[in-house]
């Protein structure tokens, strides 16, 4: 069940961090150096990867980029 809700939950979190849906959606699709060059949405396919994406979104310096 979590695998089905995780992408929506992460998209909502990214929108809160970046403040705009377009920026958040772009960040989710593009490779991120903080995730070893993996796209966050791909990382979120697994529980562990989803937690890593959430951790990146939770970093104060990450929010400052958006």
C-alpha positions in Angstrom: 0.0 0.0 0.0 2.8 2.4 0.8 4.3 1.9 -2.6 1.1 3.3 -4.1 0.9 6.3 -1.9 4.6 7.1 -1.7 4.9 9.0 -5.0 2.0 11.3 -4.1 3.3 11.9 -0.7 6.8 12.8 -2.0 5.3 15.0 -4.7 3.4 16.9 -2.0 6.5 17.2 0.1 8.5 18.5 -2.9 5.8 21.1 -3.6 6.0 22.3 0.0 9.8 22.5 -0.2 10.0 24.2 -3.6 6.9 26.3 -3.3 5.8 25.6 -6.9 4.4 22.5 -8.5 6.5 23.0 -11.7 9.8 23.2 -9.8 8.9 20.2 -7.6 7.8 18.1 -10.5 11.1 18.9 -12.4 13.2 18.0 -9.3 11.4 14.7 -9.0 12.2 13.7 -12.6 15.8 15.0 -12.9 19.0 13.3 -11.6 20.0 14.7 -8.2 23.6 14.6 -7.0 22.4 14.1 -3.4 20.9 10.9 -4.6 24.0 9.7 -6.4 22.7 11.1 -9.7 19.4 9.1 -9.5 16.1 10.8 -10.2 14.1 11.1 -6.9 10.9 9.5 -8.5 13.0 6.5 -9.5 14.5 6.2 -6.0 11.0 6.3 -4.5 10.1 3.0 -6.1 11.5 1.2 -3.0 10.9 1.9 0.7 14.6 2.6 1.3 14.9 4.9 -1.7 11.7 6.7 -0.7 13.2 7.3 2.8 16.4 8.7 1.2 14.3 11.1 -1.0 12.4 12.2 2.1 15.7 12.8 3.9 17.0 15.0 1.1 13.7 17.0 1.1 14.0 17.4 4.8 17.4 19.0 4.7 17.2 22.8 5.3 19.8 23.6 2.7 17.8 21.7 0.1 14.8 23.8 0.6 16.9 26.9 0.2 17.8 25.8 -3.4 14.2 26.0 -4.5 
